[in-house]
Amino acid sequence: MATLEEAGLQGMITLRGDLSSKTLQQAVKVATGADVPAPRRITTTESGAVAWMSPDELLLLLPYADAEAKTVALAEALSGEHALAVNVSDARTFFHLSGAGAREVLGKVCPVDFDATAFTPGDFRRTRMAQVAAAFWLDEEETFHIVCFRSVAGYVFNLLKAAAHPQSKVGVY
């Protein structure tokens, strides 16, 4: 059994730059309260989160109402650095998938090892979810947080709903 729900509006900023830069790391900390994570990880705090997207890209998560101002503040803090901050909050959507069957649901539609020893809380993946790009992580309460483009939100919701059905044959067998 798994529960799927839309999570509502979420502030999201894509930040590109040199992740080893002390200036960038400090700007991220000020914007979110979180440190730059290790590859394929996410760091979270009460005020925000930072996900590793690629060797030169982060996804910053913060309250939706703060996204525009934080994007401007990041751009100002990073002036002089080779970096780019873009508010992508309205281009993406956010889902939560939880329950005992959540790993199996995602395993039907993503090429990721979801065994409890292979995918642990704080792990972050950017991959394909059937035919579309998606990213997700697992929190300490065993809930997956899923991000995808808003233009495919209906597809992703229906895909996960179908994969959650006990008789589902979604996936490759």
trRosetta pair geometry for C-beta under 8 A, 3 or more apart (Angstrom, degrees):
i j d omega theta_ij theta_ji phi_ij phi_ji
1 99 5.1 -98 111 171 73 136
1 100 5.8 51 52 46 76 98
1 101 5.3 145 45 4 20 119
2 97 5.9 7 174 -175 120 89
2 98 6.8 159 -158 83 72 30
2 99 4.1 -179 -118 64 43 123
2 100 7.3 -123 -73 60 66 49
2 101 4.1 -104 -40 79 95 93
2 102 4.7 135 -125 -75 117 59
2 104 7.6 -151 -42 59 131 89
2 105 4.8 -68 22 -28 169 141
2 164 4.7 -119 61 -130 111 112
3 96 7.8 -2 107 111 90 93
3 97 7.2 167 83 -152 50 44
3 98 5.2 -17 57 64 97 83
3 99 4.9 121 3 -33 80 124
4 95 6.4 -7 -167 -178 87 121
4 96 7.4 165 -149 86 41 54
4 97 5.3 -4 -102 -105 76 79
4 105 7.8 -153 -64 166 113 162
4 157 7.0 145 146 -148 132 71
4 160 5.2 141 -114 122 151 123
4 161 6.1 -122 53 -79 151 69
4 164 6.2 -132 -22 -38 120 154
5 95 6.8 158 83 -157 38 73
5 96 5.2 -8 60 56 89 96
6 93 7.0 -45 -145 175 102 113
6 94 7.3 96 -169 82 64 60
6 95 5.8 -52 -108 -103 45 74
6 153 7.8 49 -114 -178 117 121
6 157 7.1 -22 -67 -99 97 127
7 10 6.3 24 105 -47 117 121
7 94 4.1 -65 56 115 121 102
7 95 5.9 -178 -13 -112 96 15
7 96 5.2 104 -75 -25 105 94
7 145 7.2 29 -57 -140 159 88
8 94 7.2 -35 60 69 41 113
9 64 4.0 21 135 -80 109 160
9 89 7.0 41 -172 175 89 111
9 94 8.0 93 -160 27 11 121
10 61 6.3 -25 172 -149 112 97
10 64 6.0 -128 -141 -68 5 94
10 89 6.6 -158 92 -140 52 88
10 92 7.5 -61 70 98 106 105
10 94 4.4 56 1 -21 140 155
10 147 8.0 -105 79 -105 146 103
11 60 7.9 -35 125 115 93 85
11 61 6.7 125 83 -164 72 46
11 62 4.4 -47 87 77 129 70
11 63 5.4 40 0 96 130 26
11 64 4.4 -174 -50 -95 79 31
11 65 7.3 -79 -59 30 125 34
11 66 5.6 -33 -78 64 171 78
11 67 3.4 -166 -144 -63 104 104
11 70 7.2 79 165 35 139 135
11 87 7.7 -55 -159 -146 81 95
11 89 5.1 -38 -130 -96 43 129
12 59 6.1 -18 -161 -172 99 97
12 60 7.0 146 -157 77 44 56
12 61 6.0 -11 -100 -100 71 65
12 67 6.9 1 32 -122 33 132
12 87 7.5 113 81 -164 56 53
12 88 5.0 -58 103 75 104 86
12 89 4.9 151 34 -86 76 58
12 92 5.4 -23 48 50 159 137
12 147 7.2 124 -108 -140 151 137
13 31 7.4 -71 48 166 152 147
13 59 7.4 150 74 -161 46 48
13 60 4.2 -12 58 57 99 110
13 62 7.3 6 0 20 108 110
13 67 6.2 176 -55 -152 94 87
13 70 6.3 -117 -40 106 149 110
13 71 5.4 -173 -118 -87 123 87
13 74 6.7 134 164 3 152 158
13 85 5.7 0 178 -169 117 93
13 86 6.7 155 -159 75 67 39
13 87 5.7 -36 -102 -99 79 51
13 88 6.8 140 -117 18 23 82
13 89 7.7 -9 -58 -44 57 88
14 53 7.5 -17 -137 5 88 165
14 57 6.6 -19 -169 -162 91 104
14 58 7.6 154 -158 81 45 50
14 59 6.1 -23 -100 -104 61 68
14 60 7.9 -156 -69 19 14 80
14 84 7.8 -5 111 110 91 92
14 85 7.4 164 84 -150 52 43
14 86 4.9 -9 57 58 98 96
14 88 5.1 52 -15 -14 103 132
15 24 7.5 145 158 -162 126 107
15 28 7.0 -176 83 -91 170 101
15 57 7.0 149 81 -154 51 53
15 58 4.6 -12 62 60 103 97
15 59 7.7 180 20 -85 80 20
15 60 5.9 53 -12 -18 119 111
15 74 6.5 -102 -106 179 118 149
15 83 6.9 -5 -173 -174 84 107
15 84 7.3 170 -150 86 42 52
15 85 5.1 -3 -105 -104 80 79
16 56 5.6 38 -161 136 78 94
16 57 5.1 -19 -101 -97 73 79
16 83 6.4 168 89 -155 59 57
16 84 4.5 7 50 51 104 96
16 85 8.0 -158 25 -68 64 40
17 21 6.4 -60 143 23 113 137
17 24 5.0 -174 105 -106 136 143
17 56 6.4 -174 66 -172 16 86
17 78 6.7 -102 -87 -154 160 140
17 81 6.0 31 -149 142 134 118
17 82 6.3 152 -133 97 81 61
17 83 3.2 -3 -85 -108 131 92
17 84 6.9 172 -53 20 87 56
18 21 4.2 91 89 -30 103 108
18 24 6.2 173 74 -3 67 148
18 56 6.9 -26 -86 -128 34 93
18 81 7.2 -126 31 -171 102 107
18 82 6.7 69 -18 65 102 96
18 83 7.4 -90 18 -74 69 94
19 24 6.6 -112 -121 106 30 142
19 25 7.6 79 -178 -70 54 87
19 36 5.6 157 -169 -175 95 145
19 52 7.9 46 -130 -124 157 94
19 55 7.0 -133 11 174 129 49
19 56 6.4 -148 -22 -117 97 40
19 58 6.9 127 -106 -44 108 108
20 25 7.9 -17 -172 -41 20 118
21 24 3.9 77 77 9 110 107
21 25 6.5 -177 91 -10 57 84
21 81 6.1 96 175 -139 164 130
21 83 7.8 -110 49 -62 157 125
22 25 5.6 -53 -143 39 33 114
22 26 6.2 34 156 -20 65 106
23 26 6.0 -56 -149 36 27 109
23 27 6.4 27 153 -19 63 107
23 77 7.2 173 173 153 89 86
23 78 6.6 128 134 -113 111 64
23 80 7.9 -83 173 85 169 103
23 81 5.5 -163 94 -67 135 135
24 27 5.7 -56 -147 36 32 111
24 28 6.4 33 154 -20 66 105
24 36 7.5 51 119 -68 96 141
24 78 6.3 47 -96 -108 73 112
24 81 6.2 161 -60 -178 92 161
24 83 6.1 170 -98 -93 112 146
25 28 5.8 -53 -149 35 30 112
25 29 6.4 32 152 -20 63 107
25 35 7.2 7 -164 -154 98 71
25 36 5.1 -83 -117 -9 86 124
26 29 5.6 -53 -148 35 33 114
26 30 6.4 33 154 -18 66 104
26 77 7.5 -142 99 176 92 129
27 30 5.8 -53 -147 36 31 110
27 31 6.2 28 155 -18 65 110
27 73 7.8 170 -158 129 94 83
27 74 5.4 101 166 -133 122 71
27 77 3.9 151 -110 114 114 139
27 78 5.6 -27 -49 -54 172 92
28 31 5.8 -60 -145 39 29 109
28 32 6.1 -22 173 24 67 112
28 34 7.1 -65 148 81 96 73
28 35 7.4 74 107 -156 117 25
28 36 5.6 84 74 -65 160 85
28 50 5.7 51 -180 -102 121 148
28 58 6.7 -3 -114 100 135 167
28 60 6.7 -150 -139 -93 85 120
28 74 7.9 48 -78 -120 51 112
29 32 7.0 -81 -132 56 18 77
29 33 6.8 35 -171 -130 56 14
29 34 7.0 -139 -114 72 54 29
29 35 6.3 13 -90 -93 97 52
30 73 7.4 -123 116 143 119 126
30 77 6.9 173 54 -96 142 163
31 48 6.9 -71 124 75 70 173
31 60 6.0 -9 118 -163 131 152
31 62 6.8 -103 156 -51 85 150
31 70 4.8 100 -148 -165 101 112
31 73 6.5 162 -94 91 94 118
31 74 5.7 11 -73 -72 143 103
32 45 6.7 131 144 37 80 114
32 47 6.4 159 180 105 43 90
32 48 3.1 -119 -151 97 81 137
32 49 6.4 -114 -173 27 132 13
32 50 5.5 148 76 -50 164 96
32 60 5.4 -139 -60 -155 130 103
32 61 7.3 72 -128 61 125 52
32 62 5.7 -126 -107 -72 79 109
33 45 3.9 -116 110 82 113 153
33 46 7.0 -40 100 55 160 65
33 47 4.0 93 -1 57 142 116
33 48 5.4 135 33 37 91 93
34 37 7.7 -13 153 -48 115 90
34 43 4.3 155 -177 109 113 102
34 44 6.1 -34 -100 -114 137 13
34 45 4.8 -159 -69 -6 83 105
34 47 7.9 -160 -28 72 83 81
34 48 5.7 -122 -3 94 110 86
34 49 5.6 60 -26 -132 164 30
34 50 4.5 -170 99 2 124 102
35 43 5.1 -56 59 129 73 173
35 50 7.0 -132 88 47 30 138
36 43 7.5 88 115 18 6 136
36 50 6.1 -87 -110 132 40 148
36 52 7.7 82 178 -82 74 91
36 58 6.6 -93 -131 -88 88 143
37 41 4.1 -146 168 94 124 96
37 42 5.6 -96 -52 -117 166 14
37 43 4.4 -175 -74 -19 97 95
37 50 5.8 176 -14 101 96 94
37 51 6.8 -16 27 -132 140 26
37 52 4.8 -115 81 -33 104 104
37 58 8.0 136 29 -126 88 106
37 124 7.3 83 106 10 157 138
38 41 4.6 46 62 21 79 136
38 52 6.8 -70 99 -35 30 154
39 52 5.3 -158 -127 146 34 156
39 55 7.5 -11 -100 -88 113 65
40 52 6.1 -61 -25 80 20 125
40 123 6.4 -10 148 -157 91 74
40 124 5.7 -176 -177 65 44 75
40 125 6.7 19 -149 -86 94 58
41 51 7.9 -155 108 -142 37 57
41 52 5.7 48 50 11 59 123
41 122 5.6 1 -154 155 92 90
41 123 6.5 -58 -106 -114 61 35
41 124 5.6 112 -156 13 7 105
42 49 5.7 18 174 175 108 115
42 50 6.8 172 -155 86 65 43
42 51 4.3 -19 -104 -100 99 77
42 52 7.1 -137 -75 9 52 73
42 122 6.0 -153 56 -158 73 54
42 123 7.8 20 12 101 89 11
42 124 4.4 111 -34 -59 96 128
42 137 4.7 -18 5 -114 143 165
43 49 6.6 174 89 -154 47 68
43 50 5.2 -1 54 54 93 92
43 122 7.7 29 -87 -146 45 101
44 48 7.6 -144 -146 115 58 36
44 49 4.1 -16 -105 -104 76 103
44 122 8.0 -131 5 -109 102 78
44 139 7.4 -2 6 -119 164 100
45 48 6.0 13 56 54 94 57
45 49 7.1 179 23 -79 60 55
47 62 7.0 3 152 -130 70 93
48 60 6.5 1 174 -177 129 86
48 61 5.8 163 -164 88 76 61
48 62 4.1 -19 -107 -91 115 83
48 63 7.9 -91 -83 -9 87 64
49 60 7.5 160 85 -159 51 46
49 61 4.2 -1 56 55 95 113
49 62 7.8 -168 27 -62 59 56
50 58 5.5 -15 -169 -173 96 125
50 59 7.4 152 -158 77 47 49
50 60 5.6 -15 -105 -105 75 67
50 61 7.4 -154 -69 21 31 78
51 58 6.6 143 72 -165 49 68
51 59 4.3 -13 58 57 106 100
51 60 8.0 -159 23 -70 73 25
51 61 7.0 54 -11 -16 104 110
51 124 5.0 172 -151 -147 101 157
51 135 7.0 112 144 154 152 137
51 137 6.6 -140 -113 -38 121 137
52 58 6.4 -41 -105 -109 40 73
52 124 6.1 139 48 73 79 137
53 57 4.0 -61 76 109 115 104
53 58 6.1 171 8 -111 98 16
53 59 5.3 98 -52 -24 119 94
53 126 5.7 70 -147 -51 67 153
53 135 7.2 -46 -115 -108 88 153
54 57 4.3 38 43 35 93 108
54 126 7.5 -63 -55 50 79 155
59 135 7.1 136 1 98 161 162
59 147 7.3 174 170 70 160 172
60 70 7.4 -139 122 135 141 134
60 74 7.9 -172 11 -75 163 151
62 66 5.1 -79 133 81 118 123
62 67 6.4 159 74 -81 101 67
62 70 5.9 57 66 -3 158 170
63 66 4.6 77 70 9 92 109
63 67 7.6 -135 96 -36 50 76
64 67 5.9 -31 -159 -13 37 117
64 89 5.8 126 -136 -163 80 141
66 69 5.8 -73 -162 52 56 105
66 70 5.2 50 147 -24 90 116
67 70 5.9 -63 -141 41 24 108
67 71 6.2 29 160 -25 64 106
67 87 4.9 108 150 -138 107 111
67 89 4.6 9 -167 -39 177 140
68 71 5.7 -53 -150 30 29 113
68 72 6.7 26 154 -14 63 104
68 87 5.7 0 -93 -85 55 163
69 72 5.8 -55 -152 37 34 111
69 73 6.3 34 151 -19 67 108
70 73 5.4 -52 -143 39 35 114
70 74 6.2 40 155 -23 66 102
71 74 5.8 -52 -149 34 29 112
71 75 6.5 30 152 -19 62 105
71 85 5.2 176 -153 134 71 111
71 86 6.9 24 -144 -156 127 11
71 87 4.3 -75 -54 -52 154 97
72 75 5.7 -54 -150 35 32 112
72 76 6.5 29 153 -16 65 106
73 76 5.7 -55 -149 38 32 111
73 77 6.1 29 154 -17 66 109
74 77 5.7 -58 -143 40 30 109
74 78 5.9 8 163 -2 67 116
74 83 8.0 -113 156 132 97 129
74 85 4.0 121 102 -84 129 170
75 78 6.2 -70 -140 50 23 98
75 79 6.9 51 153 -57 61 83
75 85 5.2 -129 -61 47 76 117
76 79 5.9 -23 -154 -17 33 111
78 81 4.3 -75 -170 48 80 123
78 83 4.2 -71 171 67 141 139
78 85 6.8 135 30 -22 142 115
87 90 7.8 42 133 9 96 88
88 91 4.6 -64 -168 47 78 116
88 92 5.5 53 135 -10 99 112
89 92 6.9 -82 -149 44 21 92
90 150 7.1 -36 160 -22 49 155
91 149 6.4 -43 158 -141 80 77
91 150 5.9 -143 179 7 28 110
92 147 5.4 4 179 -171 128 98
92 148 6.8 158 -153 85 80 25
92 149 6.1 -69 -106 -111 60 35
92 150 6.0 -157 -123 -38 5 83
93 147 7.4 162 80 -148 40 54
93 148 6.1 -20 58 66 86 75
93 149 7.5 30 13 128 85 19
93 150 4.7 111 -33 -100 99 67
93 153 4.2 32 35 -99 158 126
93 156 7.9 171 77 54 119 137
94 145 6.9 -14 -166 -174 96 90
94 146 7.1 147 -158 79 46 55
94 147 5.8 -14 -101 -99 71 71
95 145 7.6 158 82 -159 49 44
95 146 4.3 -16 62 60 97 108
95 148 7.7 7 4 12 110 103
95 156 7.0 -154 -12 125 146 119
95 157 6.9 178 -93 -92 141 79
95 160 7.1 153 144 26 160 165
96 143 5.5 -10 -166 178 103 118
96 144 7.1 146 -160 78 49 54
96 145 6.0 -20 -102 -102 70 62
96 146 7.5 -175 -81 17 20 84
97 102 4.8 138 135 -140 94 105
97 105 6.3 -137 -177 82 136 139
97 106 6.8 136 99 -52 155 104
97 143 7.1 151 74 -166 42 66
97 144 4.4 -15 61 61 97 108
97 146 6.2 45 -6 -18 110 122
97 160 6.3 -113 -94 -168 130 139
98 102 5.6 -38 -140 -66 15 141
98 141 7.4 -14 -129 120 127 100
98 142 6.7 101 -145 108 84 77
98 143 4.1 -28 -88 -111 108 85
98 144 7.1 -172 -71 22 54 67
99 102 5.3 133 58 -40 66 94
101 104 4.9 -58 -166 46 74 115
101 105 5.7 82 134 -32 89 97
101 164 6.6 114 109 -143 127 76
102 105 5.6 -52 -147 30 33 114
102 106 6.6 22 160 -9 66 105
102 142 7.0 148 44 156 140 88
102 143 7.4 -148 -114 -130 171 39
102 144 5.5 175 170 -1 127 113
103 106 6.2 -61 -151 42 29 103
103 107 6.0 34 151 -25 65 113
103 114 4.1 163 -165 147 93 125
103 115 7.7 102 180 -83 141 19
103 116 7.3 -67 -86 -63 163 72
103 119 7.4 158 -127 68 108 129
104 107 5.3 -55 -142 37 31 118
104 108 6.7 41 156 -29 62 98
104 114 7.5 -162 -64 90 31 143
105 108 6.1 -54 -164 21 30 112
105 109 7.5 -12 155 11 60 108
105 160 6.1 55 164 -158 121 79
105 163 4.7 110 -158 119 74 108
105 164 4.8 4 -111 -83 127 72
106 109 6.4 -82 -155 51 37 90
106 110 5.2 -18 171 22 81 124
106 112 7.1 -30 140 60 110 117
106 114 5.8 133 83 -85 108 149
106 129 7.9 -66 -145 -122 78 101
106 136 7.1 -127 -129 80 142 164
106 144 6.3 155 -51 -96 143 175
106 160 7.9 -2 -81 -121 62 99
106 163 7.7 104 -64 129 22 149
107 110 6.8 -69 -105 54 22 83
107 112 7.3 -112 -104 71 61 75
107 114 4.6 -111 -69 22 103 133
107 171 7.4 13 124 -106 66 146
108 163 4.3 173 75 -148 136 114
108 168 6.4 14 -147 123 166 128
108 170 4.5 73 156 93 123 97
108 171 4.0 -108 -159 -49 67 122
109 129 5.3 33 135 -167 113 71
109 130 4.8 -43 -159 -44 100 87
109 159 5.9 101 -123 156 154 115
109 160 7.1 -97 17 -86 157 62
109 163 5.3 -78 -30 -78 116 154
109 170 6.0 -12 -69 142 89 125
109 171 6.5 -100 -62 -80 44 83
110 114 7.9 91 75 -50 112 116
110 125 7.6 105 172 110 139 142
110 127 5.6 88 -159 99 104 133
110 128 6.8 166 -129 85 67 57
110 129 5.5 -28 -79 -104 94 65
110 134 7.5 -92 -97 68 118 123
110 136 7.9 -85 -85 27 166 132
111 127 6.4 -149 55 -179 81 134
111 128 6.6 33 14 55 103 98
112 119 6.7 66 150 -75 112 138
112 125 5.4 25 -108 -160 146 174
112 127 5.9 -167 -53 8 112 169
113 118 4.1 -48 117 129 115 157
113 119 6.4 176 100 -31 66 102
114 118 7.0 155 170 76 1 110
114 119 5.0 -41 -132 26 46 143
115 118 4.3 69 61 14 92 109
115 119 6.8 124 59 15 45 85
116 119 7.3 -69 -118 61 21 70
116 120 7.3 67 178 -91 55 71
117 120 7.5 -2 -153 -62 22 102
119 123 5.1 -136 -156 73 65 154
119 125 7.7 -42 -125 -26 117 126
119 138 6.2 109 149 -7 96 143
120 123 5.4 106 55 -22 56 115
120 138 6.9 -153 135 77 21 133
121 138 5.1 -107 -103 112 48 95
121 139 5.9 19 -142 165 101 20
121 140 4.8 66 -153 -85 157 49
121 142 7.6 -76 -75 -73 103 49
122 137 7.1 -20 -162 -173 13 116
122 138 7.2 -41 13 74 31 78
122 139 8.0 73 -54 -120 50 38
123 137 6.3 177 89 -141 47 77
123 138 5.9 19 51 31 88 104
124 135 6.9 13 -180 180 91 101
124 136 7.4 -174 -147 95 57 35
124 137 4.3 -25 -98 -87 74 108
125 135 6.6 -172 97 -147 48 62
125 136 6.0 -7 58 57 87 74
125 137 7.4 158 16 -80 62 58
126 133 7.5 5 -179 -172 84 95
126 134 7.7 -169 -148 100 51 38
126 135 4.3 -17 -102 -101 72 101
127 133 7.8 179 105 -147 24 59
127 134 6.7 -22 71 67 63 76
127 135 7.4 123 18 -98 59 50
128 131 7.3 -16 -173 -129 109 8
128 132 7.0 142 -155 76 71 27
128 133 6.4 -54 -103 -97 57 44
128 134 7.1 77 -162 24 18 86
129 132 5.7 -25 63 69 86 81
129 133 7.6 44 17 147 84 10
129 134 3.9 20 -11 11 122 140
129 146 7.7 60 -76 -158 157 125
129 148 6.8 -73 35 -89 139 130
129 156 6.1 46 105 -124 141 99
129 159 6.8 125 146 106 103 149
130 159 5.4 -125 1 -148 146 146
130 170 7.7 -57 -85 -174 119 115
131 155 7.8 -69 63 160 105 140
132 148 6.2 54 127 -155 126 125
132 149 7.1 -121 -177 32 122 103
132 152 4.6 167 -128 150 159 165
132 155 6.4 114 -20 100 145 132
132 156 6.5 -91 66 -70 141 98
133 148 6.9 151 94 -137 61 79
133 149 6.9 61 67 -15 98 105
134 146 6.0 -11 -177 -168 121 96
134 147 6.7 153 -163 79 67 52
134 148 4.5 -31 -107 -85 88 98
134 156 6.7 129 -89 -121 131 134
135 146 7.5 153 83 -155 44 50
135 147 4.8 -12 62 59 93 104
135 148 7.7 171 23 -72 63 54
136 144 5.2 13 178 -178 125 104
136 145 6.2 166 -151 80 70 48
136 146 4.5 -17 -96 -100 108 66
136 147 6.9 -179 -76 17 54 69
137 144 7.1 165 84 -149 29 62
137 145 5.5 -9 57 51 79 98
138 142 6.8 -11 -169 -133 104 37
138 143 7.3 153 -150 76 58 35
138 144 5.5 -33 -93 -94 70 68
138 145 7.9 -178 -84 13 22 76
139 142 7.4 -72 74 -1 66 15
139 143 5.2 -6 41 57 108 86
139 145 6.7 63 -29 -20 105 110
146 156 7.2 -175 139 165 133 134
146 160 7.7 -173 28 -72 172 152
148 152 5.7 -86 150 79 122 103
148 153 6.4 158 84 -89 109 60
148 156 4.8 149 38 -52 164 162
149 152 5.2 63 72 21 94 97
149 153 7.5 -121 101 -44 49 74
150 153 5.3 -16 -154 -29 43 120
152 155 4.6 -49 -171 43 79 121
152 156 5.7 82 128 -25 89 99
153 156 5.8 -57 -144 39 30 108
153 157 6.1 31 158 -20 66 107
154 157 5.8 -53 -144 36 29 111
154 158 6.3 22 160 -11 64 109
155 158 6.1 -63 -148 43 25 105
155 159 6.0 29 154 -23 64 111
156 159 5.5 -53 -142 36 30 115
156 160 6.3 24 161 -13 65 107
157 160 6.2 -61 -150 40 26 105
157 161 6.2 28 153 -21 64 110
158 161 5.4 -51 -141 37 33 115
158 162 6.2 33 158 -19 65 104
159 162 6.0 -57 -151 36 26 108
159 163 6.3 22 153 -16 63 110
159 170 7.2 129 -168 -147 75 153
160 163 5.5 -54 -141 40 34 111
160 164 6.2 38 156 -25 65 106
161 164 5.8 -56 -150 32 28 113
161 165 7.4 42 149 -36 58 92
162 165 5.9 -38 -163 6 38 114
162 168 5.8 126 152 -121 66 118
162 170 5.7 109 117 -50 104 135
163 168 5.3 127 -139 170 30 162
163 170 4.5 -81 -94 58 80 146
163 171 7.5 87 -125 -38 105 98
164 168 7.0 102 52 -29 20 148
165 168 4.4 124 68 -51 85 97
169 173 7.3 -58 -166 -19 87 136
